[in-house]
Amino acid sequence: METPIQKVRFGTRGSLLARTQTQWVAHRFQRLYPQIEVELVVIETTGDKQRDRPFTAVGTKGMFVKEIEEALLQGTIDVGVHSAKDLPSELPNGLSIICIPPREVPYDVLIAREARSLEQLPAQAVIGTSSLRRRAQIASVRPDLRFVELRGNLDTRLRKLKEGQCDALVLAYAGLHRLGAEWEGRITQILPKEVCLPAPGQGALAIEAREDREDLRALFSALHCTDSACTLEAERSFQAALGGGCTVPIGALASLEGPSAVVLEAVVVSPDGRQRLFDTYTGLRSRAREVGATLARRMLERGAKVLIEAHR
Ligand SMILES: NCc1[nH]cc(CCC(=O)O)c1CC(=O)O
């Protein structure tokens, strides 16, 4: 018989949010398996090192996960805990997602200095965000608003808002919620999905490990949420089917309907927000992957392909 696992090393990025999320997972794991030792290993990623440069200059693909994946392959950590939306559609050979814990509320939120909602922001107000997806969708409903690139950790962003460098921020609800009541309390408005459709995977965590670690997969199955895994699969297969060359902003959100259906909603938007394609497709939960791929194919045929090529 194989020797039972005595210790699990959890790889995490160093940001406050990443560490909080990883601790959340490690804590639940520890409660399930008190006899197994748990260790957090902080790994600096390209995305963290390049924090002050705009996303567009660093290239976003996998910038928050690469170093964690290298550590998994080298065996210096056992599992990596990621925000699912930071994971590129294709994983490196030899690695797989072994667990999707229950997902948090996936929506984006507005944190405004004075206004009480997006509609109430004065004309020409300045939104601080580094996300092209948020910028394009918000510009589509409020073409008068202005945008500034705002990076750095949440502390820094909230300070810049307070100092008046912008009038409002747009962030993921999930991150603020996980950081606790003090952060969540800053939220002004949860943005409806009709205004700002979240990024594929937003609000979900993904636990990655080496494919051959069946022992870990078995242990983590107790933390796995099949509902969350299903919606994530639909969103990620949509993203993958739109293609790696897709540089225009997209949003995708799946939800479960009744006992056996999954509904996927998606948008493809031009960077200036003037063109916005929305479509939705419902299929079987057991076919979540096809739901994503089918909707992507249909949207490409109905104008997304032209839109993507125009902005390459
Ligand atoms: N881009 C960084 C990032 N990756 C995941 C989250 C939020 C948490 C989540 O989506 O689970 C954030 C911050 C944000 O977008 O506000």
PDBQT file of the ligand as one rigid body, heavy atoms in Angstrom, charges set to zero:
ROOT
HETATM    1  N1  LIG A 401      -7.527  40.286 -11.871  1.00  0.00    +0.000 N 
HETATM    2  C1  LIG A 401      -7.157  39.917 -10.532  1.00  0.00    +0.000 C 
HETATM    3  C2  LIG A 401      -8.253  39.164  -9.861  1.00  0.00    +0.000 A 
HETATM    4  N2  LIG A 401      -8.357  37.822 -10.013  1.00  0.00    +0.000 N 
HETATM    5  C3  LIG A 401      -9.479  37.416  -9.324  1.00  0.00    +0.000 A 
HETATM    6  C4  LIG A 401     -10.045  38.528  -8.727  1.00  0.00    +0.000 A 
HETATM    7  C5  LIG A 401     -11.278  38.544  -7.912  1.00  0.00    +0.000 C 
HETATM    8  C6  LIG A 401     -11.707  37.246  -7.314  1.00  0.00    +0.000 C 
HETATM    9  C7  LIG A 401     -12.358  36.287  -8.257  1.00  0.00    +0.000 C 
HETATM   10  O1  LIG A 401     -12.737  36.596  -9.396  1.00  0.00    +0.000 OA
HETATM   11  O2  LIG A 401     -12.542  35.131  -7.822  1.00  0.00    +0.000 OA
HETATM   12  C8  LIG A 401      -9.275  39.645  -9.041  1.00  0.00    +0.000 A 
HETATM   13  C9  LIG A 401      -9.509  41.039  -8.587  1.00  0.00    +0.000 C 
HETATM   14  C10 LIG A 401     -10.638  41.740  -9.302  1.00  0.00    +0.000 C 
HETATM   15  O3  LIG A 401     -10.911  41.458 -10.467  1.00  0.00    +0.000 OA
HETATM   16  O4  LIG A 401     -11.253  42.634  -8.693  1.00  0.00    +0.000 OA
ENDROOT
TORSDOF 0
